[in-house]
Amino acid sequence: MEIKITSTKENPLLRRKEVTFAIDHGPAGKTPSRLEVRKALASEAKTSTELVFVRKIETKTGTSTALGFANVYESTEQARLVEPEYVEQRNNHKA
């Protein structure tokens, strides 16, 4: 799995970075899990995994490329204030 951040937008009001990314998961690979993507984005953004919340991952039909969107917060308290509960549950699911 190879991840590349395609754009980053600072959102000072919500104290977060809004990140768009592309993942190349190989011809025989499957779409990576949110946990794998969170870890890869955290290492790419040089931050903790707990501060990264993946909102969307979508594999383009017939390709081995997935596009997605994530929010990277300054603190876990700020993330809890802003992110809906269902997004937190999706990103903390251990399946």
SVG drawing of the C-alpha trace seen along z (x, -y; Angstrom):
<svg xmlns="http://www.w3.org/2000/svg" viewBox="-23 -30 29 40">
<polyline fill="none" stroke="black" stroke-width="0.4" points="0.0,0.0 1.4,-3.4 -0.3,-6.5 0.1,-10.0 -1.4,-13.2 -2.8,-15.1 -4.0,-18.3 -4.0,-19.8 -6.2,-22.7 -5.8,-24.4 -9.1,-25.0 -8.1,-27.3 -11.7,-27.7 -12.1,-23.9 -8.3,-23.6 -7.7,-20.8 -6.2,-20.0 -8.5,-18.7 -6.5,-16.1 -7.3,-14.6 -5.3,-11.4 -4.7,-8.7 -3.8,-5.1 -2.3,-2.7 -3.0,0.8 -1.6,2.9 -3.4,4.9 -4.1,8.0 -4.7,5.9 -8.0,5.0 -9.1,1.6 -7.2,1.0 -9.1,0.8 -9.6,-2.6 -7.1,-1.6 -4.4,-0.9 -5.1,-4.2 -5.2,-6.1 -1.7,-4.7 -0.3,-5.6 -1.7,-9.1 -0.5,-9.7 3.1,-8.7 2.8,-10.8 1.5,-13.9 4.0,-13.2 1.2,-13.0 -0.5,-10.5 -3.0,-8.0 -5.7,-9.2 -5.7,-12.6 -6.6,-11.3 -10.2,-10.6 -10.8,-9.1 -14.1,-10.3 -14.2,-8.6 -12.3,-5.9 -13.5,-5.0 -11.8,-2.7 -12.3,-3.7 -13.9,-1.0 -11.5,1.2 -8.4,-0.3 -6.1,0.3 -6.4,-3.3 -8.5,-4.5 -9.2,-8.2 -10.2,-9.5 -10.7,-12.4 -9.6,-12.7 -9.4,-15.3 -6.2,-15.7 -6.9,-17.5 -4.6,-19.3 -5.9,-17.5 -8.2,-14.6 -10.5,-17.0 -11.1,-19.1 -11.8,-16.0 -14.4,-14.9 -16.1,-18.3 -16.3,-18.4 -16.5,-14.9 -19.9,-13.1 -20.1,-10.0 -20.6,-7.7 -17.3,-8.9 -15.5,-8.2 -17.0,-4.7 -16.0,-3.9 -12.4,-5.0 -12.1,-3.2 -13.5,0.1 -11.0,2.9 -12.4,5.2"/>
</svg>
